[in-house]
């Protein structure tokens, strides 16, 4: 049976290759000379790019005959799977019945984290932006880095960065299925610990215990751990706390708007950097930048390198992406799928454009998350003037009786009309000609972005 470090391995097969974390690993193995192929349930722009531009074979049929013959040898093929793959997957059954030892994505990532100095960013929200910005700052310095990211960097156009001259590895540390407990950080940040993934953890206390365990995996001799001010970890050895306009070890203050960007001062144990400007909007991103700057300084990036790079950061795909802004219409797409993320994003939008009416189109992600947080979703979404709810995106789950978008809709307090049908949503887009439109969710709502953008751009011509 193939194991991760076997020198006999020449082929790597992925079950769930289209996932953002899985695709980064697939690209890593491909760029390191392995033959790579995999299965995913649905095509996407990401799988299309891997197929057409990177020579990675992807099939969308859960059938044994879709597995190429050269990937059926358990001695020469490494099998990597995501926990999102259902237990009754036909391809998974074939591999298990034919002598393969399946490895979780997190297990492989954990092995890679021990090949250098791992900088790991964890949190129920904020981790993708913080890890991507950290990698961006390191790559725009003499330090350099490798990176496995949980989103597509708008600057680099990928979720994988390789640098054979740097020992640093920036990794987004995923709490789902306790994946981050496979990592061995040299330095770590924890951005948030809001209740989430209760289908895995059961209750918030178990989630907090997992973050405690992650924090204890930081190198006890030379490691660094930074957490957002206000979070509590009872057993962790915390190096410092960070925050915005708060008494913290690493702090951003003197925030001021410069157009749609923020200018701010950074103060930390390794010195002050005044008059910084970040290249993406939103107060929440000043907090994210504070964490990233702290990690970059710990890795040896200079203040001047940070000052030059920060304004050039363009963010992460589907994180507060402004697709249209013509003075009359503003269209933003965002990945937010947890009530706290929705609230933070909508408050940032209100701060930027307080005078404009805001319509939010939200696609709930997972039946269990909707069941656990529907009152909180309603409260967060009610920051908008109008809300359109699409059907729940099931991902890996089967329906739960009584759990639909309607239970959110019933609790909305927005003054505008609320809708829950895709056909009505199309009608709203056709009529939309003033204000802010926001699409939100972690499902397949992003497939509407191109069409919406084109329609709104045509109206402005």
N, C-alpha and C positions, 0 to 999 in steps of 0.2 A: 504493500500500500504506500502511495506517495505521501511524504510529509513535506513540510514547508522548505526544509533546508536540503533535501535530497539533491545531489549533484546530477542524478539521472533525469531530473525534470527538464523537459524541453517544451511542453505544452501546458497551457493553463486554461481551464474552462470555468466560466462564471455563470451561475444561476441567479438571474436578476442583474444582468450586466448593465442595464440602463439606469440604475440608481446612481445618484450623484456620487456617493462614496465608492460604490463598486466600479463605476467607470474610471475613477481616478486610479484605482488599483490596476484595472485592465490596461490603462495607458502606461502605468509604471512597468508592468511586465513586458508589454510590447516594446517599449523604448529600451528595455534591457535585453532584447534579443530573443525573447520567448515567442512561440506561436500562441496566439490568443483568440478565443472564440467564446460565444456564450448565448444564453437564452434570455429573452425578456418578454413580458406579456404583451406590451404594446410598443409600436415604433414611436420615436420622438426625434426632435432635431439633434439631440445628443447622440442617439444611436446611429442616426443617419450620417452624422459627421464622422463617427468612429469607423463606419463601414466605408464611406466614400473617400475619406481623406487619410485615414490612419491604417487601413488594411486589417481591421479587426472584423471578423465574421460574426454576424448577429442573426439569429433566427427567432421568430415569434410564435412558433408552434410548440406546444408542450407535448411533443411526441418523441419517442426514442429514435425514430429514423431521422430526426432533425439533428442529431448529434453526429458530427463528422467522424468518420472511421478512425482518423488519426488521434482523436481525443478519447478513445475507448480503452486505452492501456493504463491500468492503475500504477504501473511502474514509472511511466514517463509523463503522466498527466497529473497536475495538481488541480483539485476541485475546490472552488471557493463559492460559498453561497451566502445570501442575505437571509436574516430571520424572517423577512417579509415573504419568502417563498413558502407556500402552504405545504403541509406535511404530505398531502396526497399528490404532489407534483410528480408526473410520470418520469421525467428525466431524473429527478432526485432519487426515485425508487430504483431506477436502472443502475445508477452509480452505486447506491448502497448495496444492491444485490450482486454487484460484480467486483467487489474487492476494493472499492475506493474508500478513503477516509476523508469525508467532507470537512472543510475548514471554514469557520465563520470569517466574514470579512474582518471583524474586529480582532480576531486571533492573528491574522496575517499582518494587519496594521500594527498590532502590538509588537510583533517580531521586528518590523521595520523601525519602530520607535526606539528600539534598543541598539540600533546601528549608528546612532549619532546622539546629539544633544536635542532631545525632543522638547519643543515648546507647544504645550497642549492647552487648548482653549475650550472650556466646558461651560454649560449653562443652558437652561431651557429656552432662552432666546438671547440673541446678540452674538452668539459664538461664531456664526459664519462671517459676519462683518469684521469682528475683532481678529479672527484668525487670518482673513484675507488681507486686512490692512497691516497686520503684523508682518506677514510675508512680503507685502509690497514695500514696507519700510526697510526690511532687511535686504531685499533684492536691489533697492536703490541706494545701497551703501556698500562699503568695502567688505562687509560681513558676509552677505549672500545667504541663501538658504534653499532647502528643498521644501516642498509643501504638498500636503494632501488636504484639499479644501472641500467644504460642504456646499459650495456654490461655484458658479462660473465667474471668475474675476473679469470685470469689464475692461481692465487694463491689459491682461494677458490673454483673454479669450479662452481660458482653460481652467480646470480644477486641479491640475498637477503641475508642479514646478520642480525641475531637477537641476542641481548644481553640484557637480562632482568635486568642486573646490571648497565647499562649505560643509561643516559637520552639523549645522543646525537643520532640524526638521520641524516645520510648523504643521501641526495636526489639529483638525477640528475633532474634539473629543465628544462623541455622541453618547448621551445617557440612555437612549432607547435600548432595551434588552440588556442593560448594564454593560454595553459594549466598551465604555471607557475604562472599565476595570482591567482590560488587557494592556493598557498603555503604561509606560514607565517614563513619566515626565522629568526633565531636568528643571523646567520652569512651567508653571501653570497659572491660568486665570480662571476664576469662576464668576460668570457675569450675572447669574440669576438661578434661583431654585424654586420657581413657582410650580405648584402641583401640575403634573402632566404625565402622560403615559400611565394612567392609573390602571389600564388593562394589564400592564406589566407589574406595577408596584403594589397595587391594591389601595394604598393610601399615601398621603404626603410624607408621613414619618419614614416609610420605607424608602421613598425617593431621597429624602435628606440623608438617610443612612448610606445610600449609594454614593452621594456626593462626599460624605465623610470618608468613605473608603477610597474614593478617587484621590482626595486630597492627601491621604496617607501614602499614596503611591509615588508622590514627589520624592526625588532623591533626598534622603535624610542628611547627607553629608554636605552637599554643595547646592541643593535645590532651592527654588524660590516659589512661593505661592502668594498670589495676589487675589483678593476677592473684593467684590463691590461693597462699599460701605452700606451697612444695614443688614447684611447677611451674617448668619451665625453658624460657625462650625466649632463644636465643642472640643473635638479631639485633634484638630489640625494645627500644625505649626505654621501660622500665617506670617509671611514676611511683611505684608503691608496691605492697607485698604485703599481703594481708589473711589473717586466720585466727582461730581460736578457741584460747585458752590456748596461745599460741605467741608467740615474739618476732617481731612483725610490725609494719609501719608503721601498719596499721589493724587493731586487735585487739579481740576480745570476751573478757572474763575475768570471774571471780567469778560463775560460773553457779550458780544455785540454782533448785530446782523450787518453783513456787507452784501447787499443784494439778497440772494437766496442762500448765501453761505454764512457760516459763523466764523468770527475771529475770537480767539481766546488766549489766555495765558496758562501755561502748564507749570506746576510746582511739584517737585518730588525729591526723594532722598539723593538722587544723582544730579540734582541741580534744577534750575528754572529755565524754561524756554518761553519767552514772551512774544506776543503778537503772532501766534500761529494762525493759519487759515486752513480749513479743511475743504476738500474739493466736492463734498456731497452735502446735501441739505439735511436739516433735522437736528433738533437739540439732542435727541437720543444718540446721534452719531458723534457728538462731542464726548459723551460718556464712553462710547466704544473706542474713540480715538485715545482717550486717556489711558485705557487699559493697554491698547496696542503700543502706544509711546513708551509706557512703562516696561513692557516686555522687550521692545527694541533697544532701549537704553541698557537693560540688563545684559543683552547679547553683545553690546559693544558698539551699537550704532551711535554716531555723534549727534549732538544737538543741531548742528548745521545741516547734516544729511537729512534729518527729520524735517527741518524747516523748509528745505527745498522740495522734498518729496510730497509732503502732506497735501498741498493744493492740487497736485496732479492725480490724486486718487479718485477713481471714477466709480468705485463701489462694486457691488456684486449683482449679477442678474437677478431680477425679481426682488430686490431689496430697495424700496423707495425709488424705483426707476421712473423718471419723468419722461414720457414718450412724446407728449404734445404740450407745448406751452406757447400759445400765440397771443396772449393778452386777453383773449376772450374765453378760451377753453384751456383747461389744464387736465391732462390725463396721466395718472400715476398707477403703476402696477406694483404690487407688493406681495410677498410670500406669507405674510402674517396669518397664522392659523390658531393662535392661542389668544384668549381674551386680553392678557396683559400686552401682548405684541400689538394687537389691534388698537388698544387704547393709546399706547405710546406713539404709534404711527399717526393716528388721527389727530392727536394733540399737536404733534409736530406740524402737520398740515395746517391746522387751524392757526398756529403761531405764524406760519409763513404767509397765509392768505386769509386773514380773519374776515374779510368783507365778502368773500365769495361763497355761494351756496355749494354744499358738498353732497354728492350722490355716491354711495358705496355699494358695490356689487360684491357679495360675499358667498363663497362656496365652502360650506362646512367640510372638514376633513375628518373622517372616521365617525362611525356610529357611537363608539364608546366615548370619544372625546366630546361629542355633542351631548350625549347623555350626562356626562359628568359636569359639564360647564355651561349648559344652555342658558341659565339665568345670567351668568357673567358675560356670555357672548352678547346677549340682548343689551346689557348695560353699556358695554364698550361700543357696540354698533350704534347705539342711540346718541353718540356724539355727532353723528352725521345729521343732515337734513332730510335725507331720503335713503332708504335701504332696499336693495333688491337681493333676495335670498334665492340662490340656486339649490338644486337638490344636493344631498350629502354625497361627497365623493367617498366610496367605500374602501378604496385601496385593498388591503388584505382581508377585510372583514365581511361577514355576512350581515344582512339587515337585522336590526333589533326591533321587535314589535313596539309600535308607538313612538319610535325615535325618528323624526323627520325634521326638516327645516321649519316646519310649522310651529314646533314648540319654542323655537327662538322668536319667530314672527309674532306669536301671541303676546310676548313680553316686551316688545319694542315700544319705546316711548317717543320715537321721532315724530316731529310735526308733519312730515311729508308722508305720502302714500307708501306702503310697503307691498312688494310683489314677490312672488316666489316661482314664477314660471319662466323658462328660457325664452319662450316666444314673446312674452311681455318685455323681457330684457332687450330683445332686438328692437322692439318698438321704441323703448326709451332711448337707445343709442341713435336711432334715426331722428328723434326729435331733439336730442341734446345739442344745445348751441351756446350755453353760457354756464360758467362755474367750473367746479372741480369734479371729475369722475375718477373713482378709485376702484380697481379690481383687486380682490384679496382672496387668498386661499392657497393651500399646498397641494391641491389636486391637479386637474387638467384645465383649470380656468385660464392658464397662461396661453392656451391655444387660441384664445379669442383676441389676444393682444394685438397681433398684426392687423386683423380686420378692423378692430376698433380704431387703432391709430390711423389707418388709411381713411376711414370714414370721417374722422374729426379733422384730419389735415385737408381733405377735399372741401370741407365746409368753410375752411379759413381762406381758401384760394379765391 
